Amino acid sequence: MSERVVVTGGCGLIGRAVVEQLHRRGHAVTVVDNLSKPGGRVPAGATFERVDLRDAEAARRAFAGHQ
């Protein structure tokens, strides 16, 4: 069964590995990341939202519809 999954920090080393595993298992993945670390990149096959989670309003908008 495919699920929609949101991964915060999904452009970092560990987050990207999690996203790739979820994607391989057929899940629809949305990555929420602020790209603050050098070398961060959006994993292939993921939807991307550039958001700093310290911004409460931006975080609410990013998570809207992912409940």
Order of alpha helices (4+ residues) and beta strands (2+ residues): beta-alpha-beta-beta-alpha
